[in-house]
Amino acid sequence: MKGILLLFIGQLINIIKYLFYDKTAWAPAILLLLILSCKKEMPVVAEQAERSADQRLKDSIYYYYKRYSLWTDSAALDDDSVFSFTDTYDSPSAVLNALKGMTPFHALYRGGIDRFSYLADAENGGKQSFGLFLSIGAVGEKKAYPVVYFVEGGSPADLAGIRRSDVVLSIDDNQDLGIPVTCSDAGCQVDEESVYQTVISRLLKAMAQPGMRIRIRHADAAESTIQLSSNRYAVNPVITHKVFSYPDKAIAYLALSSFEEASVGSINRSRLEQVFNSFEQQQVNDLIVDLRYNTGGDIRTVEYIANKVITEGGNRNLMFRFILNAYLKQHPQAGGNSFDDVYFRRNNHLNLNTVYFLVTDVTASAAELLINVLRPYMNVVIIAEHEGTYGKPVGFFKQEIMGKAALWAASFKLVNARGETDYWDGIGADQRNVVDNIFRDFGNMEESMVRAAVNHALGRTTSSTISSMVAKTILPLKGRISNVNVVREKEMLMRGLGN
């Protein structure tokens, strides 16, 4: 009886410590009393310690990072070590940055290997946006303009009919956005840096406002003036899909902007089902997956798509497994997640010979996971704008803190069936330095990366000659000079157990 009483007291102390760090946890505390082990979860809270709300927020970030970060295996924490560390920094983000800086040094990052963990607002409603992403592109030998390189599906820009390759002539009626350039076979250079910077500033200012009036010249030379309003929106991740048909081969093409949640019954599941049903009906032989601006998303959606692609040879074999720190190994249900090994469950009637992935420097996280899990079982060819992908083999789950912040700590690493995982500097491409031609829309056969994949699938070229062939066929006087804004990162997220 004495042993039971001591166990109960020990669990009660753990609950009190838990509540000290996160006062939003009162309701779950009763349940935790029943399920927590007798291992210490929090340091003993000194009775005389009076911590403000801001201090507790910093303390909680320290605590949860130490518990969930892939690179920490710390034992029990004590008050003095927590407080002395967090009181050194004046903000929650400063605490997190200091913790990230303590992870193992990585030469390419010029600092700690954890460049990934981040803080967000507790309310994850998303920011208002136009869903419009611009580059500066030379439209001739003497002039460059803003050019649309990506429009997010479901966004105000998408619904207004703006498309990749559209040229932005003016914003709010009275701004000339032309930039003088000098072009040669080697590329184009800006003539006047001050003009270039003025245009960039105007564009960034316009996209930070709630609305703008934008004049566009489309690929067919038609012009239109559109009134855009910034808004929150549900993303449609399917940019486009089609099948290139040839006498002896059908090549499927699917451009995905992100891996949005696609559980059973969701609109995204329906969209993806329609795409793959179409591919099956047309009996495609190869598949091109365009992930050039795909920065990640939901791991469950990666599982679903992988099962739509995998051949019979990979069915029921390992898709991926998790690498965790010591704490998560002992508490695998943290955050309502499951870290069990995942196996392929083939859900298609395709018989694909090769899967091509089109990638850029921003292709990351869940997008890299899809590439990595297929490589042990299928013929995978990666075609890159430069050297390969971004390099983010880690994933996240959300830890809400005090109703004020959400900590997304890089908490797990995913490993494929061959044990491949440490692509911190990106997954290297088979065909490199293939131009991302922003003057052609997604799925256009005249676009360099698409053409490179199709030519390879048709056996017109070898992997070693594709890049040089593409370089020769791209008009050097019509190319990208720089990006104005970049696609936001979407990570590799665990959203809890589910379909």
N, C-alpha and C positions, 0 to 999 in steps of 0.2 A: 504493500500500500504506500510505503514511504517513497519507493522508486517511482510509482505513478504520479504522486504529488510533485516530486521534483521535476519530472518530465513536463507536467502541466505548467509549473512555474516557469520553466525554461522557455516553453512555447509562448507564454504570455509576455515574457520579456522581449522575445523576438517581434511580437506584434506591436508592442509599444515603440520599439526602435523603428520599425517599418513606418508607423504612423508619424513619427517625428520627422522623417525625411520627406514624406509625401502625404500631406493631409487630405488628399483626395481619396485616400485608400480606406476610409472608415468602413464602408460597406463590405468590400472584399475581405476585410480583416477577420470577420467572424468565420468565413470559410477557410481562410488561411490557418486559423487556429487548429482546424481539424486535419489539415493535410501537410503542414510543414514538418520537416524532419527536425531532430534535436540539434542539428548543426547550426551554429550562429549565423544569422542572416545580416545582422547589423551590429555595429559597435554599441557598447553600453553607453547610454546617454547620461552625461553628468547632470545631476539634479540642478546644479547652480548655473548651467549653461542656458543663457537666454539668447536665442538666435532670431533675427528679423526674418521677414518673408523673403527678402532678397538673398540673405545669407543661406536660408534653407534651400532656396532654388539652386544656388551654386553647390551647396553640399550634396543635393540630390543628383545633380549632373555628375559630380565626382563619383558618388556611390554607384549609380547605374552604369556608368562607363566602365568602372572597375569590375563590375559584375558581368557585363555583356560583351565588352570589346574582345575581338579575336586575339589580341595581343596581351591580354592581362590574365594572370592566373593567381591573383592576390588572395591571401588568406583573410582572416577576420580583420576588419578595420577598426581603429580606435579613434575616439573623438579628437584627440590632440593632433593626430596626423591629418585627419580630414580638414579640421578647421584651420590649421596652420597653412595648409596648401591653398584652400579656396579663398581665405582672407587676403592672400597675396594678390588676387586679381579683382578687378573692379566690375566685371560683368560675367554673365554665364558663358558667353561666347569665348571670352578670354580664358576661362577655366578649361573649356573644351579644347581650344587650340593648344594650350599648354600640355594637356594630356595626350593629344595627337602627336605633339612634338617629341614625346617620350618614347614613342614606338620605334622599332628598329630603323636605322638610317637606310634610305634607298637613294642611290647615287643619282638616278635620273630625276627624282623628285627634289633633290637637294635638301632633304629633310626626312622627317619620320615617314614611314611607309603608309601610315594612315592619313591619306589626303582625302578620305571619303566620308567619315562620320560628320554629321551636321545637326544643327538645331533648327526647328521650324516652329511656327505658331501652333498652339494646341488645336485650334480650329483649322482643319485641313480643307477649307473650302476652295482653295485655289485662288490665284490672282486674276484680276481682269486682264484681258489681252485681246489684241486683234488677231492673233494666230498667224502673223505675217513676219517672214524672215527675209532679209535683204542682203545682197552683196553689191559691191561696186563693180560693174562690168563694162569693158570697152565694147561699144556697139559699132565702132569703125576705127579708122586710123587716127582720128583727131579728137574723139569725144567718148566719154564714159558717163554712164547713168546708173542709178540704183536699179538693180534687177532682182526680181523675186526668185529665190532659189528653193523656198519651201513654204507651203501653206498647210497649217495643221487642219486635219479633217474635222468638220463640225464647228470651226471657228467663224467669227464674223467675216473674215477675209474669204474663207472657203464658201460660205453661203452667198457672198456677194459676187462670186464667179471669178475671183482673182486666182491665177494659176502660176505655177513655176514657169519661168522664161518671160513673164510679163515685164515690160520696162516701165519704171515710174518716171513720168515726165515732170510732174509738179505735185506739190502738196499744199493744200489750202489756197489754191488758185494762183497765187502770185509769187511762187518761188521757182526759179529756174535751177534745176538740180544737175545740170550738165557740168562735167569736169573736163577741162582740156587735158589730153594725153598725147604722148608720142609713142607709136608702136613700131615694132620691127619683128623679124622672125623669132627673136628671143622673148618677145612679150611686150607688154605696154607699161609705160611709166607715167606717173602723174607729173604734169608740167609745173603746176603751182600748188605747193603744199597747203597754203592758206585757203585756197578755194576748196580743196579736198576736205580739210578739217571743218570748214564752214558747212559744207553739205552734210557731213557726218553728224555734226551738232544739230542741224535742222531736223534730220531724220530721227535721231534719238529723242529730241524734244517732242516731236509730233507723236511718236509711238508711246510716249509717257503720258499723253493727254487722253481724256475720255473719248474724244472723237477727232476725226480728220477727214478732209475732202481730198481725194487722191485721183490724179489723172494718170491713166494707164494706156500704154500701147501694147496690144496683144500680139501673139506670134503671127497672126494673119494680117498684121498692120492696121487693124481696126483700133480706134481709140475710144475710151469711155471714161467718164468721170463718176466716181463712186463716193458716197458719203458713208464712212465707216464709224461704228460705235464700238468701243472696247467693252467686252463682256466676259462673264464666266460661261463656260460651255462644256458639254460632254464630248470627249474626243472620239472621233471615228478613226480608228487606227489603220483602216484599209485605205491606202492612198489610191491605188488602182490595181487591177488584175486583168490579164489577158492571156491568150495562147497564140504563139507564133507557129503557124502551120506550114510544113514543108512536105514534099512527096514521101519522104521516108522517116519523118520525125515530127513530133509535136512538142514544142518547148513552152512550158508554163512560166508566167511571170507574175510575181506578187510583190508589191511595194508596201511595207509596213512601217508606220511612223513610230510605233511604240507597242508594248505588250500590255494593253489595258485589261482590266478585269474582264474575264469572259466565262463566268460560271454558267452552269446549265440554266437555260431560260432567259439569259441576258441577251440584249440586242447585239453585243459584240460576238457572242457565241453564234448567233444566227447569221451574222455577216460572214464569219469565217467558214461556217458550214456550207453556205452558198458558194463560196470561192472554191473550196476543195471538192464539192460535189460537181462543179463545172469542170474542174481538172480531170476528175475520174471519168465523166461522161465523154470527154474528148481524148481520153486515153493518152495522156501526155507521157513522154519518155524522160524528159529532164525538167528540172525546176530551177528558176532564177528567183532568189529571195533578195529584194532590194532593201538593205538595212542602213543605207548611207547616213541617215539622220536619226536613226533609232538609238536612243540613249538608255533604254531599259524598260522596266515595268514589272509586272506580276509573274512570279516564278510558275504559278499554276497555269498561266496562259502559255508559257514556254513548254511545259509538259504537254499541254493539249496539242500544240502545233507540232511538236516533235513526234507525237503519236500519229499525227496526220501525214507525216513524211516518211517515217521509218519503214524499211523493207522487212520482209519476213525474217531475214537473217538476223536482225537485231531484236526481234520481238521477244519479250520476257527476259531480256538481258538487262544488266544494270544501265540506267540512264545517268544517274549521278548519286553521289553520297556527300554528306556534310562533314566538314572539319570544324570543330568547336573548341572553345576554351574549356578549362576544367570545370568551371561553374555550370555552364550549359550542358556539359556531358552528364552532370549529376542532376540537373533540373531541365530535362528535355522538353517539358511542356511550358517553358517560360513564354509569356506573351501569347499563350493560346496557340502555339505553333507545334508542328511535328517535324522532327529532324530525322525521321526514318529514311533509310535508303529508298530511292525511287527507281522503279523498273519500267521499261517500255511496255505499254499495252497498246499494241498496234490497232489503229482505228481508221484504216483506209484500204482501198483496193487498188492503189497505185503500184507500179513496179518501176520505180525511178532508177535510172542509171547513174546520174550525177546531179548533185545539188550545188548550184553556184550562189555565192554570197557576194553582194556588192557592198563595200564598206568604205568608211572614211575615218578620219582621226577621232570623230565623236561617236562612232559606233561602240557601244559600251554595255557592260553589266549583263542584263538579261539577254540582250542581243548576242553578246559573246557566248553566253551559256548555250544558246540554241546551236551555234556553230560547234562548240566544244563537245556537246553530247552526241552529235551525229558523226563526228569524225572517226570514232573507232569502228563504225559499222557500215559507212557509206563512202562513196567517192565524192569528196567535198573539194571544191575549187573556190578559193577566195580571191576576188579581184578588188584591188584597193586603189584609192586616189593617191595615196603615198605609200607607206610601208606596211600598214595593216590597221588594226583596230586601236581603241583607246587604251585598254588594259585595266579592267576592274573585275577581278574574280571573286569579289566579296559581296555579301548581301546583308540585308537590314530587316529589322522589324521595329515597330513604333513603341516607344515607352513614353506615355504622357506623364508629365510632372506637374503636380499642384494646379492643374487646369490652366497653366500659363505657357508651357512649352512642351514640345515633343522632341525627344532625343532619338535620333536615328544613328545608332552606333553600328559600325561595321562589325557584325557579330558572327558571321560564318563564311566559310570558303567552300566552294563546290568543286568536286573532283569527278572527272569522267571515268569511263571504264578502263582507260589506259593509265589512270593515275595522273593525268595532265590537269594542272590547275594554276601554276604560278606564272600566268601571263601578265605580270605587273606592267610590262612595257608594251602590251598589246599582243594580239595574235597575228603573227606574220602572214603576209599574203603570198599566194602562188604567183600572181601577176600584179606587179607594182607600177606606180606612177601612171595610172590610166586616168585621163582627164575626166573630172566631174563637170560635164558641160551644162552649165546653168541655162543656156539658151535653148535647151530642148527639154520637154516635159518628161515626167516619169513614164517609162514604158515605150518611149519613142525609139524606134530602131536606129535613128540617126544620132542618138545620144551615145557617147563613147563607151561608157561602162556597160550599157545594155548590149551594144554591138559586139564588144569584146567577148561577153558571155555567149551570145548566140553564135558567133563565128567559131568559138572553141567547141561548142556543142555540135556544130555541123562538120567539124574536122577541117575547117578551112585554114586554120593556123595551129601552131603548137603553143604551149604555155610560154616558151622562151621568146617567141616572136610577136606575141600579141601587143605588148607595151609599145614596141617600136613602131608597129603598124598603126596603132591608134594615134601616136604622136604625129605621124606623118599626115594623117587624114583630118586632123582638127585644124580649123582655120585659126592661125595664131593671132589674128587681129580681132578676134571676138572671144574674149575670155574674162575670167574673174580676176580682179585685182586684189580685193579684200572683202571680208564680211563686215556688215554693219552690226548685226546682232546674231547671237548664236542660239541654237536649240537648247532648251533647259534640260538638265539631267533628270532622269526618272528612276535611276538606281535599279537594284534587283531586290524586290520587296517580297516579304512574307506577310500575307494578310490573314494568317490564321488558317485553321483547318476548314476544308470545304471542298467543293467540286472543282 
